[in-house]
Amino acid sequence: MIKPKKLLFYAKKATGILLREGPFTMLRRVGYKLTAVRQNQAFRTFHLPNDQDLARQRAHKFDRDVLFSVLTPLYNTPETFLRSMIASVQSQTYPHWELCLADG
């Protein structure tokens, strides 16, 4: 059993690595085995949609057009992570969304 003070130390260290070097480096440095993720059934069955799937998703009409708000707090966010997150939101097939970025 890890003591709470030690756990907080590890959480802060992992967060620093995550922000500076990215998620894969953080996972590797804290000793997480990426092969364990690959063995997960949900991970193995996941697939990216092809062009036909994307076109079908964009053409689908819902009964109501609900506006989704994606709220993202920012604080010293590295530009590469921010650009990647924005591109991910922009590539969604559902057209009714807003991206709210809050800094400080």
C-alpha distances in whole Angstrom, upper triangle without the diagonal:
4,6,9,12,10,10,13,15,14,15,18,19,19,21,23,23,24,27,28,28,28,25,26,25,22,21,22,21,17,17,18,20,23,25,22,24,27,26,26,29,29,29,32,34,34,37,39,42,46,49,50,47,47,50,50,47,49,52,50,51,49,51,50,49,45,44,41,39,37,35,34,33,33,33,33,33,34,38,37,34,36,39,37,36,39,41,38,39,43,43,42,45,45,47,46,43,43,41,40,38,37,37,36
4,6,8,6,6,10,11,10,12,15,15,15,18,20,20,21,24,25,25,25,23,24,23,19,19,20,18,15,16,17,20,23,25,22,23,27,27,26,29,29,29,32,34,34,37,38,42,45,48,49,46,46,49,49,46,48,51,49,51,49,50,49,48,44,43,39,38,35,33,31,30,31,29,30,30,31,35,34,31,33,36,35,33,37,39,36,37,41,41,40,43,43,46,45,42,41,38,37,36,34,34,33
4,6,5,6,9,10,11,12,14,15,16,18,20,21,22,24,26,27,26,25,26,25,21,21,23,20,17,19,20,23,26,28,26,27,30,30,29,32,32,32,35,37,37,40,41,44,47,50,52,48,48,51,51,48,50,53,51,52,50,51,50,48,45,44,40,38,35,33,32,30,30,29,30,30,32,35,35,32,34,37,36,34,38,40,38,39,42,43,42,45,45,47,46,42,42,39,37,36,34,33,32
4,5,5,6,9,10,10,12,14,15,16,18,20,21,22,24,25,25,23,25,24,21,21,23,21,17,19,20,24,26,28,26,26,30,30,29,32,32,31,35,37,36,39,40,42,46,48,50,47,46,49,49,46,47,51,49,49,47,49,47,46,42,41,37,35,32,30,28,26,27,26,27,27,29,33,33,30,32,35,34,32,35,37,35,36,40,40,40,43,42,44,43,40,38,36,34,32,31,30,29
4,5,5,6,9,10,11,13,14,15,17,19,20,21,23,24,25,23,25,24,20,21,23,20,17,20,21,25,27,29,28,28,32,32,31,35,34,33,37,39,37,40,41,44,47,50,51,48,47,51,51,47,49,52,51,51,49,51,49,47,44,42,38,36,33,31,29,26,27,25,26,26,28,32,32,30,31,35,34,32,35,38,36,37,40,41,41,44,44,45,44,41,39,36,34,32,30,29,28
4,5,5,6,9,10,11,12,14,16,17,18,20,21,22,23,21,23,21,18,18,19,17,14,16,18,21,24,26,25,26,29,30,29,32,32,31,34,37,36,38,39,42,46,48,50,47,46,50,50,47,48,51,50,51,49,51,49,47,44,42,39,36,34,31,29,27,27,25,26,26,27,31,31,28,31,34,33,31,35,37,35,36,40,40,40,43,43,45,44,41,39,36,35,33,31,30,29
4,5,5,6,9,10,11,12,14,15,16,18,20,21,20,19,20,19,16,16,18,16,12,15,16,19,21,24,22,23,26,27,26,29,29,28,31,33,32,35,36,39,42,45,47,43,43,46,46,43,45,48,46,47,45,47,45,44,41,39,35,33,30,28,26,24,25,23,24,24,26,29,29,26,28,31,30,29,32,34,32,33,36,37,36,40,40,41,41,37,36,33,32,30,29,28,27
4,5,5,6,9,10,10,12,14,15,17,18,20,20,18,21,19,16,17,19,17,14,17,18,21,23,26,24,24,28,29,28,31,30,29,33,35,33,36,36,39,42,45,47,43,42,46,46,43,44,47,46,47,45,46,44,43,39,37,34,31,29,26,24,22,22,20,21,22,23,27,27,24,26,30,29,27,30,32,31,32,35,36,36,39,39,40,39,36,34,31,30,28,26,25,24
4,5,5,6,9,10,11,13,14,16,17,18,19,18,20,18,14,16,17,15,12,15,17,21,23,26,25,25,28,29,29,32,31,30,33,36,34,36,37,40,43,45,48,45,43,47,47,44,45,49,48,49,47,49,47,45,42,40,36,33,30,28,25,23,23,21,21,21,23,26,26,24,26,29,29,28,31,33,32,33,36,37,37,40,40,42,41,37,36,33,31,29,27,26,25
4,5,5,6,8,10,11,12,14,15,16,16,15,16,15,11,12,14,11,9,12,13,17,19,22,21,21,25,26,25,29,28,27,30,32,31,33,34,37,40,42,45,42,41,44,45,42,43,46,45,47,45,47,45,43,40,38,35,32,29,27,24,23,22,21,21,21,22,25,25,22,25,28,26,26,29,31,29,31,34,35,35,38,38,40,39,36,35,32,31,28,27,26,25
4,5,5,6,9,10,10,12,14,15,15,13,16,15,11,12,14,13,10,13,14,18,19,22,21,20,24,25,24,28,26,25,29,31,29,31,32,35,38,40,42,39,38,42,42,39,40,43,42,43,42,44,42,40,37,35,31,29,25,23,21,19,19,18,18,18,19,23,23,20,22,25,24,23,26,28,26,28,31,32,31,35,35,37,36,32,31,28,27,25,24,23,22
4,6,5,6,9,10,11,12,14,14,14,16,15,12,14,16,13,12,15,16,20,21,25,24,23,26,28,27,31,29,28,31,33,31,33,33,36,39,41,43,41,39,43,43,40,41,44,44,44,43,45,43,41,37,35,31,29,26,23,20,18,17,15,16,16,17,21,21,19,21,24,24,23,26,28,27,28,31,32,32,36,36,37,36,33,31,28,26,24,22,21,20
4,5,5,6,9,10,11,12,13,13,14,12,9,12,13,10,9,13,14,18,19,23,22,22,25,27,27,30,29,27,30,33,31,33,33,36,39,41,43,41,39,43,44,41,41,45,44,46,44,47,45,42,39,37,33,31,27,25,22,20,19,17,17,17,17,21,21,19,21,24,23,23,26,28,27,28,32,32,33,36,37,38,38,34,33,29,28,25,24,23,22
4,5,5,6,9,10,10,10,9,11,10,6,8,10,8,7,11,11,15,16,19,19,18,21,23,23,26,25,23,26,29,27,29,29,32,35,37,40,37,36,39,40,37,38,42,41,42,41,44,42,40,37,34,31,29,25,23,20,19,18,17,16,16,16,20,19,17,19,22,21,20,24,25,24,26,29,29,30,33,34,35,35,32,30,27,26,24,23,22,22
4,5,5,6,9,10,10,9,12,11,8,11,13,12,11,14,14,18,18,22,21,20,23,25,24,27,26,24,27,29,27,29,29,32,34,36,39,36,34,38,39,36,36,40,39,40,39,41,39,37,34,32,28,26,22,20,17,15,14,13,13,12,13,17,17,14,16,20,19,18,21,23,22,23,26,27,28,31,32,33,32,29,27,24,23,20,20,18,19
4,5,5,6,8,9,11,13,11,9,12,14,12,12,15,16,19,20,23,23,22,25,28,27,30,29,27,30,32,29,31,30,33,36,38,40,38,36,40,41,38,38,42,42,43,42,44,42,39,36,34,30,28,24,22,19,17,15,13,12,12,12,16,16,14,16,19,19,19,22,24,23,25,27,28,29,33,34,35,34,31,29,25,24,21,20,18,19
4,6,5,6,7,8,10,7,5,9,10,8,9,13,14,16,17,20,21,20,22,25,25,28,27,24,27,30,27,29,28,32,34,36,39,36,35,38,40,37,37,41,41,42,42,44,42,40,37,35,31,29,25,23,20,19,17,15,14,13,12,16,15,14,16,19,18,18,22,23,22,24,27,28,29,32,33,34,34,31,30,26,26,23,22,21,21
4,6,6,5,5,8,7,5,8,11,10,10,13,13,16,15,19,19,18,20,23,23,26,24,22,25,27,24,26,25,28,31,33,35,33,31,35,36,33,34,37,37,39,38,40,38,36,33,31,27,25,21,20,17,16,14,14,13,11,11,14,13,11,14,16,15,15,18,20,19,21,23,24,25,29,29,31,31,27,26,23,22,20,20,19,20
4,6,6,8,11,10,9,12,14,13,14,17,17,20,19,23,23,21,24,27,26,29,27,24,27,29,26,27,26,29,32,33,36,34,32,35,36,33,34,37,37,39,38,40,38,35,33,30,26,24,20,19,15,14,12,10,9,7,7,11,11,9,11,14,14,14,17,19,18,20,22,23,25,28,29,30,30,26,25,21,20,17,17,16,17
4,6,9,11,9,9,13,14,12,14,17,18,20,19,23,24,23,25,28,28,30,29,26,29,31,28,29,28,31,33,35,38,36,34,37,38,36,36,40,40,41,41,43,41,38,36,33,30,27,23,22,18,17,14,13,10,9,8,11,11,10,13,15,15,16,19,20,20,22,24,25,27,31,32,32,33,29,27,24,23,20,20,18,19
4,7,8,6,7,10,11,10,13,15,15,17,16,20,21,20,22,25,25,28,26,24,26,28,26,26,26,29,31,33,36,34,32,35,37,34,35,39,39,41,40,43,41,38,36,34,30,28,24,23,20,19,17,16,13,12,10,12,11,10,14,15,14,16,19,20,19,22,24,24,26,30,31,32,33,30,28,25,25,22,22,21,22
4,6,6,6,9,10,11,12,15,14,16,14,18,19,17,19,22,22,25,23,20,23,25,22,23,22,25,28,29,32,30,29,32,33,31,31,35,35,37,37,40,38,35,33,30,27,25,21,21,17,17,16,15,14,11,10,12,10,8,12,14,12,13,16,17,16,19,21,21,23,26,28,29,30,27,26,22,23,20,21,20,22
4,6,5,6,9,10,11,12,11,13,11,15,15,13,16,19,18,21,20,17,20,22,19,21,20,24,26,28,31,29,27,31,32,29,30,34,34,36,35,38,36,34,32,30,26,25,21,20,18,18,17,17,16,14,13,15,13,10,14,15,13,13,17,18,16,19,21,21,22,25,27,28,29,26,26,22,23,21,22,21,23
4,5,5,6,9,10,11,9,10,8,12,13,12,13,17,17,20,19,16,18,21,19,20,20,24,26,28,31,29,28,32,33,30,32,35,35,37,37,40,39,36,34,32,29,28,24,24,21,21,20,21,19,17,15,17,15,13,17,18,15,16,20,19,18,21,23,23,24,27,29,30,31,29,28,26,26,24,26,25,27
4,5,5,6,9,10,10,11,11,14,16,15,17,19,20,23,23,19,22,25,23,24,24,27,29,32,34,32,31,35,36,34,35,39,39,41,40,43,42,39,37,35,31,30,26,26,23,22,21,20,19,17,15,17,15,14,18,19,17,18,22,22,21,24,26,26,27,30,32,33,34,31,31,28,28,26,26,25,27
4,5,5,6,9,9,11,11,15,15,15,17,20,20,23,22,20,22,25,23,25,25,28,31,33,36,33,32,36,37,34,35,39,39,40,40,43,41,39,36,34,30,29,25,24,21,21,19,19,18,16,15,18,16,14,18,20,18,18,22,22,21,24,26,26,27,30,32,33,34,31,30,27,27,24,25,24,25
4,6,5,6,5,8,8,11,12,11,14,16,16,20,19,17,19,22,21,23,23,27,29,32,34,32,31,35,36,33,35,38,38,40,39,42,40,38,36,34,31,29,26,25,23,22,22,22,21,19,18,21,19,16,20,22,19,19,23,23,22,24,27,26,27,30,31,33,34,31,31,28,28,26,27,26,28
4,6,5,6,7,8,11,12,12,14,17,18,21,21,18,20,24,22,24,25,28,31,34,36,34,33,37,38,36,37,41,40,43,42,45,44,42,39,38,34,33,29,29,26,26,25,24,23,21,20,22,20,18,22,23,21,22,26,26,24,27,29,29,29,33,34,36,37,34,34,31,31,29,30,29,30
4,5,7,10,11,14,15,16,18,20,21,25,24,22,24,27,26,27,28,32,34,37,39,37,36,40,41,38,40,43,43,45,44,47,46,44,41,39,35,34,30,29,26,26,24,23,22,21,19,22,21,19,23,24,22,23,27,27,26,29,31,31,32,35,36,38,39,36,35,32,32,30,30,29,29
4,6,9,11,14,14,15,18,19,20,23,23,21,24,27,25,28,29,32,35,38,40,37,37,40,41,38,40,43,43,45,44,46,45,43,40,38,35,33,29,28,26,25,24,23,23,21,21,24,22,20,24,26,24,24,27,28,27,29,32,31,32,35,36,38,39,35,35,32,32,30,29,29,29
4,6,9,12,12,13,16,17,18,22,22,20,22,25,25,27,28,32,34,37,39,37,37,41,41,39,40,44,43,45,44,47,46,44,42,40,36,35,32,31,28,28,27,27,26,24,24,26,24,23,26,28,25,26,29,30,28,30,33,33,33,36,37,40,40,37,37,34,34,32,32,32,33
4,6,9,8,9,12,13,14,18,18,16,18,21,21,23,25,28,31,34,36,34,33,37,38,35,37,40,40,42,41,44,43,41,39,37,33,33,29,29,27,27,26,26,26,24,23,26,24,21,25,26,24,24,27,28,25,28,31,30,30,33,34,37,37,35,35,32,32,31,31,31,32
4,5,6,8,9,11,12,16,17,14,16,19,19,22,23,27,30,33,35,32,33,36,37,35,37,40,39,42,41,44,43,42,39,38,35,34,31,31,29,29,29,29,28,26,25,27,25,23,26,27,24,25,28,28,26,28,31,30,30,33,34,37,38,35,36,33,34,33,34,34,35
4,5,5,7,9,10,14,14,11,13,16,16,18,20,23,26,29,31,29,29,33,33,31,33,36,36,38,38,41,40,39,37,36,32,32,28,29,27,28,27,28,27,25,24,25,22,21,24,25,21,22,26,25,23,25,28,26,27,29,31,34,35,33,33,31,32,31,32,32,34
4,5,5,6,9,12,14,11,12,15,16,18,20,24,26,29,31,29,29,33,33,32,34,37,37,39,39,42,42,40,38,38,34,34,31,32,30,31,31,32,31,28,27,29,26,24,27,28,24,25,28,27,25,28,30,28,28,31,33,35,37,35,36,34,35,34,35,36,37
4,5,5,7,10,12,10,11,15,15,18,21,24,27,30,32,29,30,34,33,32,34,37,36,38,38,41,40,39,37,37,33,33,30,31,29,30,31,31,31,29,28,30,27,25,28,29,25,25,29,28,25,28,31,29,28,30,32,35,36,34,35,33,34,34,35,35,37
4,5,5,9,9,7,9,12,12,15,17,21,23,27,28,26,26,30,30,28,30,33,32,35,34,37,37,35,34,33,29,30,27,28,26,27,28,29,29,26,26,27,24,22,25,26,22,22,25,25,22,24,27,25,25,27,28,31,32,30,31,30,31,30,32,33,34
4,5,8,9,6,7,10,11,13,16,19,22,25,27,24,25,29,29,27,30,33,32,35,34,37,37,36,35,34,31,31,28,30,28,30,30,32,31,28,27,29,25,23,26,26,23,23,26,25,22,25,27,25,25,27,29,32,33,31,33,31,33,32,34,35,37
4,6,9,7,7,11,12,15,18,21,24,27,28,26,27,31,30,29,32,34,33,36,36,38,39,38,36,36,33,33,31,32,31,32,33,34,34,31,31,32,29,27,30,30,26,26,30,28,25,28,30,28,27,29,31,34,35,34,35,34,35,35,37,38,40
4,6,5,6,9,10,14,17,20,23,26,27,24,25,29,28,27,30,32,31,33,32,35,35,35,33,33,30,30,28,29,29,30,31,33,33,30,30,31,28,26,28,29,25,25,28,27,24,26,28,26,25,27,28,31,32,31,33,31,33,33,35,36,38
4,5,5,6,9,12,16,18,21,25,25,22,24,27,26,25,28,30,29,31,31,33,34,33,32,32,29,31,28,30,30,32,33,35,36,32,32,33,30,28,30,30,27,26,29,28,24,26,28,26,25,26,27,31,32,31,33,32,34,34,36,38,40
4,5,5,6,10,13,16,19,22,23,19,21,24,23,21,25,27,25,28,27,30,30,30,28,29,26,27,25,27,27,29,30,32,33,30,30,31,28,25,27,27,24,23,25,24,21,22,25,23,21,22,23,27,28,27,29,28,30,31,33,34,37
4,6,5,9,12,15,18,21,22,19,20,24,23,22,25,27,26,29,28,31,32,31,29,29,26,27,24,26,26,28,29,31,31,28,27,28,25,23,25,25,21,21,24,22,19,21,24,21,20,22,23,27,28,27,29,27,29,30,32,33,35
4,6,8,12,15,17,21,21,19,21,24,23,22,25,28,27,30,30,33,33,33,31,32,29,30,28,30,29,31,32,34,34,31,30,31,27,25,28,27,24,24,26,25,21,24,26,23,22,23,25,29,30,29,31,30,33,33,35,37,39
4,6,10,12,15,19,19,16,18,21,20,19,23,25,24,27,27,30,30,30,29,29,27,28,27,29,29,31,33,35,35,32,31,32,29,26,28,28,24,24,26,24,21,23,25,22,20,21,23,26,28,28,30,29,32,33,35,37,39
4,7,10,13,16,17,14,15,19,18,17,20,22,21,24,24,28,28,27,26,26,24,25,23,26,25,28,29,32,32,29,28,28,25,23,25,24,20,20,22,20,17,19,21,18,17,17,20,23,25,24,26,26,28,29,32,33,36
4,6,9,13,14,11,13,16,16,15,18,20,20,23,24,27,28,27,26,26,24,25,23,26,26,29,30,32,33,29,28,28,24,23,24,23,20,20,21,19,16,18,19,16,15,16,18,22,24,24,26,25,28,29,32,34,37
4,6,10,11,9,10,13,14,13,15,18,18,21,22,26,26,25,24,24,22,23,22,24,24,27,28,31,31,27,26,25,22,21,22,20,17,17,19,16,13,15,16,13,12,13,16,19,21,21,23,23,26,27,30,32,35
4,7,8,5,6,10,10,10,12,14,15,18,20,23,24,22,23,23,21,23,22,25,25,29,30,33,33,29,29,27,24,23,24,22,19,19,19,17,14,16,16,12,11,11,14,17,20,20,23,23,26,28,31,33,36
4,6,5,6,9,10,11,12,14,16,19,21,25,26,24,25,25,24,26,25,28,28,31,32,35,35,31,30,29,26,25,25,23,20,21,21,18,16,18,17,13,13,12,16,18,21,22,25,25,29,30,33,35,39
4,5,5,6,9,10,11,12,14,18,20,24,25,23,24,24,23,26,25,28,29,32,33,36,36,32,31,29,26,26,26,23,21,21,21,18,16,18,16,13,13,11,15,17,20,21,24,25,28,30,33,35,39
4,5,5,6,9,10,11,12,16,19,22,24,22,24,24,24,27,26,30,30,34,35,38,39,35,34,32,30,29,29,26,24,24,24,21,19,20,19,15,15,12,15,17,21,22,25,26,30,32,35,38,41
4,5,5,6,9,10,11,14,16,20,21,20,21,22,21,24,23,27,28,31,33,36,36,33,32,31,28,27,27,25,22,22,22,19,17,18,17,14,12,10,13,15,18,20,23,24,28,30,33,36,39
4,5,5,6,9,10,13,16,19,20,18,19,19,19,21,21,24,25,29,30,33,34,30,30,28,26,24,24,22,20,19,19,16,14,15,14,10,9,7,10,12,16,17,20,21,25,26,30,33,36
4,5,5,6,9,12,15,19,19,18,20,20,20,23,23,26,28,31,32,36,36,33,33,30,28,27,27,24,23,22,21,18,17,17,15,12,12,8,11,12,16,18,21,23,26,28,32,35,38
4,6,5,6,10,13,16,18,17,18,20,20,23,23,27,28,32,34,37,38,35,35,33,31,29,29,27,25,24,23,21,19,18,17,15,13,9,11,13,16,18,22,24,27,30,33,36,39
4,5,5,9,11,14,15,14,15,16,16,19,19,23,25,29,30,34,35,31,32,30,28,26,26,24,22,21,20,18,16,15,15,12,10,6,8,10,13,15,18,20,24,26,30,33,36
4,6,8,11,14,15,13,14,15,15,18,19,23,24,28,30,33,34,31,31,29,28,26,25,23,22,20,19,17,16,14,13,11,9,5,6,8,11,13,17,19,23,25,29,32,35
4,6,10,13,14,13,16,17,18,21,22,26,28,32,33,37,38,35,35,33,31,30,29,27,25,24,23,21,20,18,17,15,13,9,9,10,13,16,20,22,26,28,32,35,38
4,7,10,12,11,13,16,16,20,21,25,27,31,33,37,38,35,35,34,32,31,29,28,26,25,23,22,20,18,18,16,13,10,9,11,13,16,19,22,25,28,31,35,38
4,7,8,8,11,14,15,19,21,25,27,31,33,37,39,36,37,35,34,32,30,29,28,26,24,23,22,19,19,18,15,12,10,11,12,15,19,22,25,28,31,34,37
4,5,6,9,12,14,17,20,23,26,29,32,36,38,35,36,35,34,32,30,29,28,26,24,24,22,20,20,19,15,13,10,11,11,14,18,21,24,27,30,33,36
4,7,9,13,15,19,21,25,28,31,34,38,40,37,39,38,37,35,33,32,31,29,27,27,25,22,23,22,19,16,13,14,13,16,19,23,25,29,31,35,37
4,6,9,12,16,19,21,25,28,31,35,37,35,36,35,35,32,30,30,29,26,25,25,24,20,21,21,18,16,12,12,11,13,16,20,22,26,28,32,34
4,6,9,13,16,19,22,25,28,32,34,32,33,32,32,29,27,27,26,23,22,22,21,17,17,18,15,13,9,9,7,10,13,16,19,22,25,29,31
4,6,10,13,16,19,22,25,29,31,29,31,30,30,27,25,25,25,21,20,21,19,16,17,18,14,14,10,10,7,8,11,14,16,20,22,26,28
4,6,10,13,16,19,22,26,28,26,28,27,27,24,22,22,22,19,17,18,17,13,14,16,13,13,10,9,5,5,7,11,12,16,19,22,25
4,6,10,13,16,19,23,25,23,25,24,24,21,19,20,19,16,15,16,14,11,13,14,11,12,9,9,6,5,6,9,10,14,16,20,23
4,6,10,13,16,19,22,20,22,21,22,19,17,18,18,14,13,15,14,11,13,15,13,15,12,12,9,6,5,6,7,10,13,16,19
4,6,10,13,16,19,16,19,18,19,16,13,15,14,11,10,13,11,8,11,13,12,14,13,13,11,7,6,5,6,8,11,14,17
4,7,10,13,16,15,17,17,18,15,13,15,15,12,11,15,14,11,14,16,15,18,16,16,14,11,9,6,5,6,8,11,13
4,6,10,13,11,14,14,15,12,10,13,13,9,10,14,13,11,14,17,16,19,18,18,17,13,11,8,6,5,6,9,11
4,7,10,9,13,14,16,13,11,14,15,12,13,16,16,15,17,20,20,23,22,22,21,17,14,11,8,6,5,6,8
4,7,6,10,11,13,11,9,12,14,11,12,16,16,15,18,20,21,25,24,24,23,19,16,12,10,7,6,5,7
4,5,9,11,14,12,11,14,16,14,15,19,19,19,21,24,24,28,28,27,26,23,20,16,14,10,8,6,7
4,6,9,12,11,10,13,15,14,16,19,20,20,22,24,25,29,29,29,28,25,22,18,16,13,11,9,9
4,6,8,7,7,10,11,11,12,15,16,17,19,21,22,26,26,26,26,22,20,16,15,11,11,9,11
4,6,6,6,9,10,11,13,15,16,17,19,20,22,26,27,27,27,24,21,18,17,14,15,13,15
4,5,5,6,8,10,10,12,14,15,16,18,21,24,25,25,25,22,20,16,16,13,15,13,16
4,5,5,6,9,10,11,12,14,15,17,19,23,24,24,25,22,21,17,18,15,17,16,19
4,6,5,6,9,10,11,12,14,15,17,21,22,23,23,20,19,15,16,13,15,15,17
4,5,5,6,9,10,11,12,14,16,20,21,20,21,17,16,12,12,10,12,12,15
4,5,5,6,9,10,10,12,15,18,20,19,20,17,16,13,14,12,15,15,18
4,6,5,6,9,10,11,13,17,18,19,20,17,16,13,15,14,17,17,20
4,5,5,6,9,10,11,15,16,17,17,14,13,10,12,11,14,15,18
4,5,5,6,9,10,14,15,14,15,12,11,8,10,10,13,15,18
4,5,5,6,9,12,14,14,16,13,13,11,14,14,17,19,22
4,5,5,7,11,12,13,15,12,13,11,14,14,18,19,23
4,5,6,9,10,10,11,9,9,8,11,12,16,18,21
4,6,8,10,9,11,9,10,9,13,14,18,20,23
4,6,9,9,12,11,13,12,16,17,21,23,27
4,6,7,10,9,11,12,15,17,21,23,27
4,6,9,10,13,15,18,20,24,27,30
4,6,7,11,13,17,19,23,26,29
4,6,9,12,15,18,22,25,28
4,7,10,13,17,20,23,26
4,7,10,13,16,20,23
4,6,10,13,16,19
4,6,10,13,16
4,7,10,13
4,7,10
4,7
4
